[in-house]
Amino acid sequence: MSRVMIIGAGGVATVVAHKVASHPEIFSEVMIASRTQSKCDAIIKSLEQRGLKKAQWESA
């Protein structure tokens, strides 16, 4: 299992986060780094609404 960091929280990052989170057998932890915490929160909320497990965020 691997950890991955997605830098940015725009449209492409959202798609990447969903794709990565849909493969928990490969990626055990997803970290989203962005200047805007609210964008990270929005991605996490959308992942949780789809029933995907834990996502961690980091705003920088």
LUMLUMDREN-2810 file (N, C-alpha, C; in Angstrom, 1 decimal):
<atoms>
<atom><aa>M</aa><ch>A</ch><at>N</at><xx>0.8</xx><yy>-1.2</yy><zz>0.0</zz></atom>
<atom><aa>M</aa><ch>A</ch><at>CA</at><xx>0.0</xx><yy>0.0</yy><zz>0.0</zz></atom>
<atom><aa>M</aa><ch>A</ch><at>C</at><xx>0.9</xx><yy>1.2</yy><zz>0.0</zz></atom>
<atom><aa>S</aa><ch>A</ch><at>N</at><xx>0.4</xx><yy>2.2</yy><zz>-0.7</zz></atom>
<atom><aa>S</aa><ch>A</ch><at>CA</at><xx>1.2</xx><yy>3.5</yy><zz>-0.9</zz></atom>
<atom><aa>S</aa><ch>A</ch><at>C</at><xx>0.4</xx><yy>4.7</yy><zz>-0.5</zz></atom>
<atom><aa>R</aa><ch>A</ch><at>N</at><xx>1.2</xx><yy>5.7</yy><zz>-0.2</zz></atom>
<atom><aa>R</aa><ch>A</ch><at>CA</at><xx>0.6</xx><yy>7.0</yy><zz>0.1</zz></atom>
<atom><aa>R</aa><ch>A</ch><at>C</at><xx>0.8</xx><yy>7.9</yy><zz>-1.1</zz></atom>
<atom><aa>V</aa><ch>A</ch><at>N</at><xx>-0.1</xx><yy>8.8</yy><zz>-1.4</zz></atom>
<atom><aa>V</aa><ch>A</ch><at>CA</at><xx>0.0</xx><yy>9.7</yy><zz>-2.5</zz></atom>
<atom><aa>V</aa><ch>A</ch><at>C</at><xx>-0.4</xx><yy>11.1</yy><zz>-2.1</zz></atom>
<atom><aa>M</aa><ch>A</ch><at>N</at><xx>0.3</xx><yy>12.1</yy><zz>-2.6</zz></atom>
<atom><aa>M</aa><ch>A</ch><at>CA</at><xx>0.0</xx><yy>13.5</yy><zz>-2.3</zz></atom>
<atom><aa>M</aa><ch>A</ch><at>C</at><xx>-0.4</xx><yy>14.1</yy><zz>-3.7</zz></atom>
<atom><aa>I</aa><ch>A</ch><at>N</at><xx>-1.6</xx><yy>14.8</yy><zz>-3.6</zz></atom>
<atom><aa>I</aa><ch>A</ch><at>CA</at><xx>-2.1</xx><yy>15.5</yy><zz>-4.8</zz></atom>
<atom><aa>I</aa><ch>A</ch><at>C</at><xx>-1.9</xx><yy>17.0</yy><zz>-4.5</zz></atom>
<atom><aa>I</aa><ch>A</ch><at>N</at><xx>-1.2</xx><yy>17.6</yy><zz>-5.4</zz></atom>
<atom><aa>I</aa><ch>A</ch><at>CA</at><xx>-0.9</xx><yy>19.1</yy><zz>-5.2</zz></atom>
<atom><aa>I</aa><ch>A</ch><at>C</at><xx>-1.9</xx><yy>19.9</yy><zz>-6.0</zz></atom>
<atom><aa>G</aa><ch>A</ch><at>N</at><xx>-2.7</xx><yy>20.7</yy><zz>-5.3</zz></atom>
<atom><aa>G</aa><ch>A</ch><at>CA</at><xx>-3.7</xx><yy>21.5</yy><zz>-5.9</zz></atom>
<atom><aa>G</aa><ch>A</ch><at>C</at><xx>-5.1</xx><yy>20.9</yy><zz>-5.6</zz></atom>
<atom><aa>A</aa><ch>A</ch><at>N</at><xx>-6.1</xx><yy>21.6</yy><zz>-5.8</zz></atom>
<atom><aa>A</aa><ch>A</ch><at>CA</at><xx>-7.4</xx><yy>21.2</yy><zz>-5.5</zz></atom>
<atom><aa>A</aa><ch>A</ch><at>C</at><xx>-8.5</xx><yy>21.7</yy><zz>-6.5</zz></atom>
<atom><aa>G</aa><ch>A</ch><at>N</at><xx>-8.0</xx><yy>21.8</yy><zz>-7.7</zz></atom>
<atom><aa>G</aa><ch>A</ch><at>CA</at><xx>-8.9</xx><yy>22.2</yy><zz>-8.8</zz></atom>
<atom><aa>G</aa><ch>A</ch><at>C</at><xx>-9.7</xx><yy>21.1</yy><zz>-9.4</zz></atom>
<atom><aa>G</aa><ch>A</ch><at>N</at><xx>-10.2</xx><yy>21.3</yy><zz>-10.6</zz></atom>
<atom><aa>G</aa><ch>A</ch><at>CA</at><xx>-10.9</xx><yy>20.2</yy><zz>-11.3</zz></atom>
<atom><aa>G</aa><ch>A</ch><at>C</at><xx>-10.2</xx><yy>19.0</yy><zz>-11.6</zz></atom>
<atom><aa>V</aa><ch>A</ch><at>N</at><xx>-9.0</xx><yy>19.1</yy><zz>-12.1</zz></atom>
<atom><aa>V</aa><ch>A</ch><at>CA</at><xx>-8.2</xx><yy>17.9</yy><zz>-12.4</zz></atom>
<atom><aa>V</aa><ch>A</ch><at>C</at><xx>-7.8</xx><yy>17.2</yy><zz>-11.1</zz></atom>
<atom><aa>A</aa><ch>A</ch><at>N</at><xx>-7.4</xx><yy>17.9</yy><zz>-10.1</zz></atom>
<atom><aa>A</aa><ch>A</ch><at>CA</at><xx>-7.1</xx><yy>17.3</yy><zz>-8.8</zz></atom>
<atom><aa>A</aa><ch>A</ch><at>C</at><xx>-8.3</xx><yy>16.5</yy><zz>-8.2</zz></atom>
<atom><aa>T</aa><ch>A</ch><at>N</at><xx>-9.5</xx><yy>17.0</yy><zz>-8.4</zz></atom>
<atom><aa>T</aa><ch>A</ch><at>CA</at><xx>-10.7</xx><yy>16.3</yy><zz>-7.9</zz></atom>
<atom><aa>T</aa><ch>A</ch><at>C</at><xx>-10.8</xx><yy>15.0</yy><zz>-8.7</zz></atom>
<atom><aa>V</aa><ch>A</ch><at>N</at><xx>-10.7</xx><yy>15.0</yy><zz>-10.0</zz></atom>
<atom><aa>V</aa><ch>A</ch><at>CA</at><xx>-10.8</xx><yy>13.7</yy><zz>-10.7</zz></atom>
<atom><aa>V</aa><ch>A</ch><at>C</at><xx>-9.7</xx><yy>12.8</yy><zz>-10.3</zz></atom>
<atom><aa>V</aa><ch>A</ch><at>N</at><xx>-8.5</xx><yy>13.2</yy><zz>-10.1</zz></atom>
<atom><aa>V</aa><ch>A</ch><at>CA</at><xx>-7.4</xx><yy>12.4</yy><zz>-9.7</zz></atom>
<atom><aa>V</aa><ch>A</ch><at>C</at><xx>-7.7</xx><yy>11.8</yy><zz>-8.3</zz></atom>
<atom><aa>A</aa><ch>A</ch><at>N</at><xx>-8.2</xx><yy>12.6</yy><zz>-7.4</zz></atom>
<atom><aa>A</aa><ch>A</ch><at>CA</at><xx>-8.5</xx><yy>12.2</yy><zz>-6.1</zz></atom>
<atom><aa>A</aa><ch>A</ch><at>C</at><xx>-9.5</xx><yy>11.1</yy><zz>-6.1</zz></atom>
<atom><aa>H</aa><ch>A</ch><at>N</at><xx>-10.5</xx><yy>11.2</yy><zz>-6.9</zz></atom>
<atom><aa>H</aa><ch>A</ch><at>CA</at><xx>-11.6</xx><yy>10.2</yy><zz>-7.0</zz></atom>
<atom><aa>H</aa><ch>A</ch><at>C</at><xx>-11.0</xx><yy>8.9</yy><zz>-7.6</zz></atom>
<atom><aa>K</aa><ch>A</ch><at>N</at><xx>-10.1</xx><yy>9.0</yy><zz>-8.6</zz></atom>
<atom><aa>K</aa><ch>A</ch><at>CA</at><xx>-9.5</xx><yy>7.8</yy><zz>-9.2</zz></atom>
<atom><aa>K</aa><ch>A</ch><at>C</at><xx>-8.6</xx><yy>7.1</yy><zz>-8.2</zz></atom>
<atom><aa>V</aa><ch>A</ch><at>N</at><xx>-7.8</xx><yy>7.9</yy><zz>-7.5</zz></atom>
<atom><aa>V</aa><ch>A</ch><at>CA</at><xx>-6.8</xx><yy>7.3</yy><zz>-6.6</zz></atom>
<atom><aa>V</aa><ch>A</ch><at>C</at><xx>-7.6</xx><yy>6.6</yy><zz>-5.4</zz></atom>
<atom><aa>A</aa><ch>A</ch><at>N</at><xx>-8.6</xx><yy>7.3</yy><zz>-4.9</zz></atom>
<atom><aa>A</aa><ch>A</ch><at>CA</at><xx>-9.4</xx><yy>6.8</yy><zz>-3.7</zz></atom>
<atom><aa>A</aa><ch>A</ch><at>C</at><xx>-10.2</xx><yy>5.6</yy><zz>-4.1</zz></atom>
<atom><aa>S</aa><ch>A</ch><at>N</at><xx>-10.5</xx><yy>5.4</yy><zz>-5.4</zz></atom>
<atom><aa>S</aa><ch>A</ch><at>CA</at><xx>-11.3</xx><yy>4.2</yy><zz>-5.8</zz></atom>
<atom><aa>S</aa><ch>A</ch><at>C</at><xx>-10.4</xx><yy>2.9</yy><zz>-5.8</zz></atom>
<atom><aa>H</aa><ch>A</ch><at>N</at><xx>-9.1</xx><yy>3.1</yy><zz>-5.6</zz></atom>
<atom><aa>H</aa><ch>A</ch><at>CA</at><xx>-8.2</xx><yy>1.9</yy><zz>-5.6</zz></atom>
<atom><aa>H</aa><ch>A</ch><at>C</at><xx>-7.5</xx><yy>1.8</yy><zz>-4.2</zz></atom>
<atom><aa>P</aa><ch>A</ch><at>N</at><xx>-8.2</xx><yy>1.5</yy><zz>-3.2</zz></atom>
<atom><aa>P</aa><ch>A</ch><at>CA</at><xx>-7.6</xx><yy>1.4</yy><zz>-1.8</zz></atom>
<atom><aa>P</aa><ch>A</ch><at>C</at><xx>-6.6</xx><yy>0.3</yy><zz>-1.7</zz></atom>
<atom><aa>E</aa><ch>A</ch><at>N</at><xx>-6.6</xx><yy>-0.7</yy><zz>-2.6</zz></atom>
<atom><aa>E</aa><ch>A</ch><at>CA</at><xx>-5.7</xx><yy>-1.8</yy><zz>-2.5</zz></atom>
<atom><aa>E</aa><ch>A</ch><at>C</at><xx>-4.3</xx><yy>-1.3</yy><zz>-3.0</zz></atom>
<atom><aa>I</aa><ch>A</ch><at>N</at><xx>-4.2</xx><yy>-0.2</yy><zz>-3.7</zz></atom>
<atom><aa>I</aa><ch>A</ch><at>CA</at><xx>-3.0</xx><yy>0.4</yy><zz>-4.1</zz></atom>
<atom><aa>I</aa><ch>A</ch><at>C</at><xx>-2.6</xx><yy>1.6</yy><zz>-3.3</zz></atom>
<atom><aa>F</aa><ch>A</ch><at>N</at><xx>-3.5</xx><yy>2.5</yy><zz>-3.0</zz></atom>
<atom><aa>F</aa><ch>A</ch><at>CA</at><xx>-3.2</xx><yy>3.7</yy><zz>-2.3</zz></atom>
<atom><aa>F</aa><ch>A</ch><at>C</at><xx>-3.9</xx><yy>3.6</yy><zz>-0.9</zz></atom>
<atom><aa>S</aa><ch>A</ch><at>N</at><xx>-3.2</xx><yy>3.6</yy><zz>0.1</zz></atom>
<atom><aa>S</aa><ch>A</ch><at>CA</at><xx>-3.7</xx><yy>3.5</yy><zz>1.5</zz></atom>
<atom><aa>S</aa><ch>A</ch><at>C</at><xx>-4.0</xx><yy>4.9</yy><zz>2.1</zz></atom>
<atom><aa>E</aa><ch>A</ch><at>N</at><xx>-3.4</xx><yy>5.9</yy><zz>1.6</zz></atom>
<atom><aa>E</aa><ch>A</ch><at>CA</at><xx>-3.6</xx><yy>7.2</yy><zz>2.1</zz></atom>
<atom><aa>E</aa><ch>A</ch><at>C</at><xx>-3.5</xx><yy>8.3</yy><zz>1.0</zz></atom>
<atom><aa>V</aa><ch>A</ch><at>N</at><xx>-4.5</xx><yy>9.2</yy><zz>1.0</zz></atom>
<atom><aa>V</aa><ch>A</ch><at>CA</at><xx>-4.5</xx><yy>10.3</yy><zz>0.0</zz></atom>
<atom><aa>V</aa><ch>A</ch><at>C</at><xx>-4.3</xx><yy>11.6</yy><zz>0.8</zz></atom>
<atom><aa>M</aa><ch>A</ch><at>N</at><xx>-3.4</xx><yy>12.4</yy><zz>0.4</zz></atom>
<atom><aa>M</aa><ch>A</ch><at>CA</at><xx>-3.2</xx><yy>13.7</yy><zz>1.0</zz></atom>
<atom><aa>M</aa><ch>A</ch><at>C</at><xx>-3.3</xx><yy>14.7</yy><zz>-0.1</zz></atom>
<atom><aa>I</aa><ch>A</ch><at>N</at><xx>-4.1</xx><yy>15.8</yy><zz>0.2</zz></atom>
<atom><aa>I</aa><ch>A</ch><at>CA</at><xx>-4.4</xx><yy>16.8</yy><zz>-0.8</zz></atom>
<atom><aa>I</aa><ch>A</ch><at>C</at><xx>-3.8</xx><yy>18.1</yy><zz>-0.2</zz></atom>
<atom><aa>A</aa><ch>A</ch><at>N</at><xx>-2.8</xx><yy>18.7</yy><zz>-1.0</zz></atom>
<atom><aa>A</aa><ch>A</ch><at>CA</at><xx>-2.2</xx><yy>19.9</yy><zz>-0.6</zz></atom>
<atom><aa>A</aa><ch>A</ch><at>C</at><xx>-2.6</xx><yy>21.1</yy><zz>-1.4</zz></atom>
<atom><aa>S</aa><ch>A</ch><at>N</at><xx>-3.1</xx><yy>22.1</yy><zz>-0.8</zz></atom>
<atom><aa>S</aa><ch>A</ch><at>CA</at><xx>-3.6</xx><yy>23.3</yy><zz>-1.6</zz></atom>
<atom><aa>S</aa><ch>A</ch><at>C</at><xx>-3.5</xx><yy>24.5</yy><zz>-0.7</zz></atom>
<atom><aa>R</aa><ch>A</ch><at>N</at><xx>-3.5</xx><yy>25.7</yy><zz>-1.4</zz></atom>
<atom><aa>R</aa><ch>A</ch><at>CA</at><xx>-3.5</xx><yy>26.9</yy><zz>-0.6</zz></atom>
<atom><aa>R</aa><ch>A</ch><at>C</at><xx>-4.8</xx><yy>27.2</yy><zz>0.0</zz></atom>
<atom><aa>T</aa><ch>A</ch><at>N</at><xx>-5.9</xx><yy>26.6</yy><zz>-0.5</zz></atom>
<atom><aa>T</aa><ch>A</ch><at>CA</at><xx>-7.2</xx><yy>26.9</yy><zz>-0.1</zz></atom>
<atom><aa>T</aa><ch>A</ch><at>C</at><xx>-7.8</xx><yy>25.6</yy><zz>0.6</zz></atom>
<atom><aa>Q</aa><ch>A</ch><at>N</at><xx>-8.0</xx><yy>25.7</yy><zz>1.9</zz></atom>
<atom><aa>Q</aa><ch>A</ch><at>CA</at><xx>-8.5</xx><yy>24.6</yy><zz>2.7</zz></atom>
<atom><aa>Q</aa><ch>A</ch><at>C</at><xx>-9.9</xx><yy>24.2</yy><zz>2.3</zz></atom>
<atom><aa>S</aa><ch>A</ch><at>N</at><xx>-10.7</xx><yy>25.2</yy><zz>2.0</zz></atom>
<atom><aa>S</aa><ch>A</ch><at>CA</at><xx>-12.1</xx><yy>24.9</yy><zz>1.6</zz></atom>
<atom><aa>S</aa><ch>A</ch><at>C</at><xx>-12.2</xx><yy>24.1</yy><zz>0.3</zz></atom>
<atom><aa>K</aa><ch>A</ch><at>N</at><xx>-11.2</xx><yy>24.2</yy><zz>-0.6</zz></atom>
<atom><aa>K</aa><ch>A</ch><at>CA</at><xx>-11.2</xx><yy>23.3</yy><zz>-1.8</zz></atom>
<atom><aa>K</aa><ch>A</ch><at>C</at><xx>-10.9</xx><yy>21.9</yy><zz>-1.4</zz></atom>
<atom><aa>C</aa><ch>A</ch><at>N</at><xx>-9.9</xx><yy>21.8</yy><zz>-0.4</zz></atom>
<atom><aa>C</aa><ch>A</ch><at>CA</at><xx>-9.6</xx><yy>20.4</yy><zz>0.1</zz></atom>
<atom><aa>C</aa><ch>A</ch><at>C</at><xx>-10.8</xx><yy>19.8</yy><zz>0.7</zz></atom>
<atom><aa>D</aa><ch>A</ch><at>N</at><xx>-11.5</xx><yy>20.6</yy><zz>1.5</zz></atom>
<atom><aa>D</aa><ch>A</ch><at>CA</at><xx>-12.7</xx><yy>20.1</yy><zz>2.2</zz></atom>
<atom><aa>D</aa><ch>A</ch><at>C</at><xx>-13.8</xx><yy>19.6</yy><zz>1.2</zz></atom>
<atom><aa>A</aa><ch>A</ch><at>N</at><xx>-13.9</xx><yy>20.4</yy><zz>0.1</zz></atom>
<atom><aa>A</aa><ch>A</ch><at>CA</at><xx>-14.9</xx><yy>20.0</yy><zz>-0.9</zz></atom>
<atom><aa>A</aa><ch>A</ch><at>C</at><xx>-14.6</xx><yy>18.7</yy><zz>-1.5</zz></atom>
<atom><aa>I</aa><ch>A</ch><at>N</at><xx>-13.3</xx><yy>18.5</yy><zz>-1.8</zz></atom>
<atom><aa>I</aa><ch>A</ch><at>CA</at><xx>-12.9</xx><yy>17.2</yy><zz>-2.4</zz></atom>
<atom><aa>I</aa><ch>A</ch><at>C</at><xx>-13.2</xx><yy>16.0</yy><zz>-1.4</zz></atom>
<atom><aa>I</aa><ch>A</ch><at>N</at><xx>-12.8</xx><yy>16.2</yy><zz>-0.2</zz></atom>
<atom><aa>I</aa><ch>A</ch><at>CA</at><xx>-13.0</xx><yy>15.2</yy><zz>0.9</zz></atom>
<atom><aa>I</aa><ch>A</ch><at>C</at><xx>-14.5</xx><yy>14.9</yy><zz>1.0</zz></atom>
<atom><aa>K</aa><ch>A</ch><at>N</at><xx>-15.3</xx><yy>16.0</yy><zz>1.0</zz></atom>
<atom><aa>K</aa><ch>A</ch><at>CA</at><xx>-16.8</xx><yy>15.8</yy><zz>1.1</zz></atom>
<atom><aa>K</aa><ch>A</ch><at>C</at><xx>-17.3</xx><yy>15.0</yy><zz>-0.1</zz></atom>
<atom><aa>S</aa><ch>A</ch><at>N</at><xx>-16.8</xx><yy>15.3</yy><zz>-1.3</zz></atom>
<atom><aa>S</aa><ch>A</ch><at>CA</at><xx>-17.3</xx><yy>14.5</yy><zz>-2.4</zz></atom>
<atom><aa>S</aa><ch>A</ch><at>C</at><xx>-16.8</xx><yy>13.1</yy><zz>-2.4</zz></atom>
<atom><aa>L</aa><ch>A</ch><at>N</at><xx>-15.7</xx><yy>12.8</yy><zz>-1.8</zz></atom>
<atom><aa>L</aa><ch>A</ch><at>CA</at><xx>-15.2</xx><yy>11.4</yy><zz>-1.7</zz></atom>
<atom><aa>L</aa><ch>A</ch><at>C</at><xx>-16.1</xx><yy>10.7</yy><zz>-0.7</zz></atom>
<atom><aa>E</aa><ch>A</ch><at>N</at><xx>-16.4</xx><yy>11.3</yy><zz>0.4</zz></atom>
<atom><aa>E</aa><ch>A</ch><at>CA</at><xx>-17.2</xx><yy>10.7</yy><zz>1.4</zz></atom>
<atom><aa>E</aa><ch>A</ch><at>C</at><xx>-18.6</xx><yy>10.4</yy><zz>0.9</zz></atom>
<atom><aa>Q</aa><ch>A</ch><at>N</at><xx>-19.2</xx><yy>11.3</yy><zz>0.1</zz></atom>
<atom><aa>Q</aa><ch>A</ch><at>CA</at><xx>-20.5</xx><yy>11.2</yy><zz>-0.4</zz></atom>
<atom><aa>Q</aa><ch>A</ch><at>C</at><xx>-20.6</xx><yy>10.0</yy><zz>-1.4</zz></atom>
<atom><aa>R</aa><ch>A</ch><at>N</at><xx>-19.5</xx><yy>9.6</yy><zz>-2.0</zz></atom>
<atom><aa>R</aa><ch>A</ch><at>CA</at><xx>-19.4</xx><yy>8.5</yy><zz>-2.9</zz></atom>
<atom><aa>R</aa><ch>A</ch><at>C</at><xx>-19.1</xx><yy>7.2</yy><zz>-2.1</zz></atom>
<atom><aa>G</aa><ch>A</ch><at>N</at><xx>-19.0</xx><yy>7.3</yy><zz>-0.8</zz></atom>
<atom><aa>G</aa><ch>A</ch><at>CA</at><xx>-18.7</xx><yy>6.2</yy><zz>0.1</zz></atom>
<atom><aa>G</aa><ch>A</ch><at>C</at><xx>-17.3</xx><yy>5.7</yy><zz>0.1</zz></atom>
<atom><aa>L</aa><ch>A</ch><at>N</at><xx>-16.4</xx><yy>6.6</yy><zz>-0.3</zz></atom>
<atom><aa>L</aa><ch>A</ch><at>CA</at><xx>-15.0</xx><yy>6.2</yy><zz>-0.3</zz></atom>
<atom><aa>L</aa><ch>A</ch><at>C</at><xx>-14.4</xx><yy>6.5</yy><zz>1.1</zz></atom>
<atom><aa>K</aa><ch>A</ch><at>N</at><xx>-13.5</xx><yy>5.8</yy><zz>1.5</zz></atom>
<atom><aa>K</aa><ch>A</ch><at>CA</at><xx>-13.0</xx><yy>5.9</yy><zz>2.9</zz></atom>
<atom><aa>K</aa><ch>A</ch><at>C</at><xx>-12.1</xx><yy>7.1</yy><zz>3.1</zz></atom>
<atom><aa>K</aa><ch>A</ch><at>N</at><xx>-11.6</xx><yy>7.1</yy><zz>4.3</zz></atom>
<atom><aa>K</aa><ch>A</ch><at>CA</at><xx>-10.8</xx><yy>8.2</yy><zz>4.8</zz></atom>
<atom><aa>K</aa><ch>A</ch><at>C</at><xx>-9.9</xx><yy>8.9</yy><zz>3.8</zz></atom>
<atom><aa>A</aa><ch>A</ch><at>N</at><xx>-9.9</xx><yy>10.2</yy><zz>3.9</zz></atom>
<atom><aa>A</aa><ch>A</ch><at>CA</at><xx>-9.0</xx><yy>11.0</yy><zz>3.1</zz></atom>
<atom><aa>A</aa><ch>A</ch><at>C</at><xx>-8.4</xx><yy>12.0</yy><zz>4.0</zz></atom>
<atom><aa>Q</aa><ch>A</ch><at>N</at><xx>-7.1</xx><yy>12.3</yy><zz>3.9</zz></atom>
<atom><aa>Q</aa><ch>A</ch><at>CA</at><xx>-6.5</xx><yy>13.3</yy><zz>4.7</zz></atom>
<atom><aa>Q</aa><ch>A</ch><at>C</at><xx>-6.1</xx><yy>14.5</yy><zz>3.9</zz></atom>
<atom><aa>W</aa><ch>A</ch><at>N</at><xx>-6.2</xx><yy>15.6</yy><zz>4.4</zz></atom>
<atom><aa>W</aa><ch>A</ch><at>CA</at><xx>-5.8</xx><yy>16.8</yy><zz>3.7</zz></atom>
<atom><aa>W</aa><ch>A</ch><at>C</at><xx>-4.8</xx><yy>17.6</yy><zz>4.4</zz></atom>
<atom><aa>E</aa><ch>A</ch><at>N</at><xx>-4.1</xx><yy>18.4</yy><zz>3.7</zz></atom>
<atom><aa>E</aa><ch>A</ch><at>CA</at><xx>-3.1</xx><yy>19.3</yy><zz>4.2</zz></atom>
<atom><aa>E</aa><ch>A</ch><at>C</at><xx>-3.2</xx><yy>20.6</yy><zz>3.4</zz></atom>
<atom><aa>S</aa><ch>A</ch><at>N</at><xx>-3.3</xx><yy>21.7</yy><zz>4.0</zz></atom>
<atom><aa>S</aa><ch>A</ch><at>CA</at><xx>-3.3</xx><yy>22.9</yy><zz>3.2</zz></atom>
<atom><aa>S</aa><ch>A</ch><at>C</at><xx>-2.0</xx><yy>23.6</yy><zz>3.5</zz></atom>
<atom><aa>A</aa><ch>A</ch><at>N</at><xx>-1.5</xx><yy>24.2</yy><zz>2.4</zz></atom>
<atom><aa>A</aa><ch>A</ch><at>CA</at><xx>-0.2</xx><yy>24.8</yy><zz>2.5</zz></atom>
<atom><aa>A</aa><ch>A</ch><at>C</at><xx>-0.3</xx><yy>26.2</yy><zz>2.0</zz></atom>
</atoms>
